Amino acid sequence: WVLSETVTEKKSVFVGRACRVYSPEDAKRWVEELIRSDKRLMRATHNMYAYRISPQPGSSVMYQDNDDDGETAAGARLAHLLSIMDVTNVVVVVSRWFGGIKLGGDRFRIISSVGRDTVVR
């Protein structure tokens, strides 16, 4: 897994992770194993993720999915990020620990920024 920088905003903490995957089953398995293997991630308020997979180079077939883990629309925003960055065969997970202060729309800016930082690394 590639890790992003940790971002803290109004006591909420965000961390991103990304890894290469080659099938939807791999993506889901890696996310489940990641969360299950790290007690800190198990305690995160939200572990949202998205993946975008091309099964063969040059193929027009694209497997995509996302999960916002209760952070409404966050998974879809991560999926959109992967699409506009035109990256394939990657799953990105952004974890958030809620700090008690609502962030409003800023949370989407932070989630996208952390996701992008993770993919670029």
N, C-alpha and C positions, 0 to 999 in steps of 0.2 A: 504494500500500500504506500502511496505517496501522500504525504501530509501537507496541509496548508499551514499558513501562519494562524495562530489563535487570534481571534478578534473578539474584543470585549466592548459592549455598548450598553450603558445603563444597567450594569450588573449581569446582563445576559452574555453568555459565552458561546461562540461559534467556532467549530473546527471542521475542516473538510478533509476527505480522503478519497483517493481514486485508484483504480487498478484496471489492468487490461482484462477483458473477458471476450469470449468467442461464441457464447450462446446465452440465450435468456436464462437457461437453467443455471449456468455458471454464475451469472450476475446475481441471481437471487440467492444461490448457495453462499457466495462470497459475502454478501451483505449479512445474511443470517449468522454465518460463522464469525464475522467481524464483531457484530454486536454481542453475540453469545460469549466470545472469548475475552471481552474487555468489560470489567465491572463498571468502569466509569461510563462507558457507552450505554450499558444497560440502565443506568440511572439518568440518562439524558431525557429531557422533556420531549424532544422530537429527534428522530433519526430519519431524515427525508433522503430519498435517493432517486436517481434516474439513470437509465442506461440507453445506449444507442449502439446497435450491433449490425454490421454488414457481414453475412455469413461467408461471402467470397469477394475478393477484390474485384471492383468494377461492377458488382451486382447491383441491380436496381432494387433488390429486396432489402428492407431495413426493418430490424426488430427494435422496437422502442417501448419502454414502459417507465412508470414512475410511481412513487408512493410518497405522500406528504406526511404520513405518520401523525396526523392531527393538526399540522401547521397548514391550514387551508391554502390551497393553490401553490404551495412551495414546490412540490414535486414536479408539477407542470412547468414551473419557471425554470427548474433545473433542466428538464427535458428540452425546453426551448433554447436554453443556453448551449447545450450540446449541439443542437441543430444549427444555430447561427454560427457557432465556432467550427462547424463541419467536421467534428471529430466522430470517429467510430470505434467500436470495440473497446468501450470504456464504460465503467460504472462509477458514478460519483455519489458520495454520501456526505451530507452536511448534517452535523449534530448540533443541537442547540440545548443549552441549559438555561431555562428561564430564570431571570434574576429578580422577578417580582415587579418590574416596571414595564408596562406595555410599550412596544416600540412602534406600533402603527405600521404604516407602509415602509418605514425604514428597514424593517426586518427583511423585506424582499430584496432591497438593495444590498444588504449585508450577505444574505444567503447567496445571491448571484455572484457577488464579489469573491466570497470564500470559495464557491464552486469553480469560478474561473481561475483563481489562483492555484487551486489544486490541479486542474487539468493542464494548465500551462507548465507546471513543474514537471 
